[in-house]
Amino acid sequence: MRERTATRRSLLKASGALGTVAALAVPVAILPKAEAGEHPDAELLRLGAEFEREHVTLASLKNEEDRLNSVFEAEKERRGTRGWDALTALHEEVGAKEAVSQASDQFDKLDAITSVIRSIPARTIAGLAVKVRATAYDCHFSLSFDLPPDQIDWQEGCFLQLVREVERMAKVAAHV
C-alpha cells in the first residue's frame, strides 16, 4: 500500500492535480436540501463533505510545501550546499521535511476516506456525485475545472466532463 501511495503523491505533485479551492466547493452546493439523516446517501454525503474539507487542507499543505521547497532551493544555491547529509540537514532546517511529512499524512487521510467512499454503493445521483469526485482523485485527475485545456490530457478531460455532468444532474435533482 505504501508504494501505491508514494506513486499517487509523485503523480499528484508532478501533474498539479490538487485543484483549486474554488473547484472544491462545488460538491457542497449539490447536497440535497433534506436533512442529511433522511437522505438515502447520508453516509456518502457526509464522507463527501469530509473529503472536500480534507482536500482543501491538502491543497494548503501542498502550497506550504512548495513554498518551503523554494526556500530550500534558494538557500541551497546561496550557501552552495552539496552532499546528501548537508542537503538533508538544510531541508530539515528550512522546515521542508516537516511540510512533506504533513502532506504525506494528509494524503493518507484522503486515501482512507476515498477507500470508504468506494465501498459504499450510491443510491441517488448526489451519492454518485460524491463517488465520481473521489474516483477522479483516486485516478490522479485534477479536481480543478479551471485548468487551461493544454494542461489536461484527453482521458482526464473526458472524465472531468463526466464529473461535471453528474454534479449538474445532482444540483438539478436537489433543486439547487
N, C-alpha and C positions, 0 to 999 in steps of 0.2 A: 504494500500500500504506500509506503514511503516513496518508492521510486516513481509511482504514478503521480503522487502529489508534487514531487520535485519537477516532473515533466510539465505538469499544469502550470506551476509557478514560472518555469522558464518560458513557456509559450505565452502566458499572460503578460509577462514582463516584456518579451520581445514584440508582441503584437499590440501592446497598449490596450488590451481587452478589458480594462477595468471600467470603462464607460464614464459617463458624467453624472453628477448628482441630479441634474435636471432629468436625464433619461431614467434615472432610478425611481423617480417619484411617480411615474406612470401607473404602476400597479395599485397604488393606494387609491387612485381615482376609480378603479374598476371594482372595488369592493362593493358588494351589494348593500342596499340600504337597510335590509333586515338585520336584526340582531345577529351577531356572529354565532351565538349558540344555537340559533334556529336554522341556520344555513346548512344544507347537506354537505358542504365542503368546508365547514367551520375550521377543522384542523388544518387543511391545506391553506386556507386564507390566513390563519394565524402564522403558519410557517412561512408563507409568502411575505407577510409583513416583517417577520423576524429576519428573513433573508435580505430584504431590502435595507433594513437598518444596518445589518452587519456588512452588507456590500458597501454602503456609504462609509462605514468605519474603515473598511479595507482601502477604499479609494483615498481616504485621508492619510492612512498609514503609508500607502504607496507613494503619495506625494511627499511626505516627510522623508521616506527612504530615498527617493530620488534627490531631494534637496541635500541630504547628508552625503549621498554618494558624490554629488557635485562638489561639496565642500572637501570631501576626501580627495577627489581627483585634483582639485586646485592646490590643496595643501601638499599632496604628493609631489606635484611639479615644483611648487615653491621651495620645498625642502630638498628636492632631489632624492626622495626616499626610494631605495631599492632593496631587494631581498625579501623573501617571504615573511620572515619574522618581523622585520621593520614595517612592512606593509600591513601585516595583521595587527600590529600594535597601533598603527596610525588609524586603521579602520575602526578599532575599538575606541581610541582616543576621541575621535570626532563624533562618536555615537552611532555610526552607521551599522555596526554589528548588532546593537540593540534594536535598531529600526528594522533590520532584516528579520530578526527573531520575532518581533511583534507582528510583522506582516505574515510571517510563516504561521504563527499561532492563529491569526485571523483566517488565513486560507483553510486551516484545519477546521475552524468553526463553520465556515461556509460549506466545506465538503460534507461535514456531518449533517447540516441542515438539508442540503440537496439530496443526500442519501435517503433521509426520511421522506422528503417530498416524492422522490421516485418510487418509494414503497407504497404510497397511498393512492388508490385509484380515484380519479376525478369523477364527480357525479354531475357537475354543471360546467358551463363554459367559463365561469370565474375560477373554478378549480383547475381547469385545463390551462387557463392563462398563467396561473402560478407555475404549473408544471413546464410549460414551454419556456418561460423565463429561466427557470432552474436548469432546464436542458441546454439552453443557449450558453449559460455559464459553464456547465459541465462539458460542453463541446468546445470550450475555449473561444467562444464567439464574444465579440464586444457587445455590451448591453447599451452602448451609446448609439443613438439613431442619428446623430448629427455629424458623423464622420464623413469626410469627403469620399465620393464614390471610388476614387483611386486608392483609398486605404482599406477598402472592403473587398475581399475576394468573392468570386462568384457564388460559391457554396454558402458562405456566411451571409451574403446579401439575400439569397433565396430564403434562408432560414429566418432572417430578420423580417422579411416580408410576411412570413407565416406568423411570427410573434406579433407583429403589428396588427394583422388581421384578427387573430384570436383576441387580442386585447380590445380591439374595436368592437368585436361582437360581444365581449363581456360588458363593455360600457353600455352598449345598446340594451342588453338583457337586464342590466341593473338600472336602466333609465337615468344614466348619468349624463 
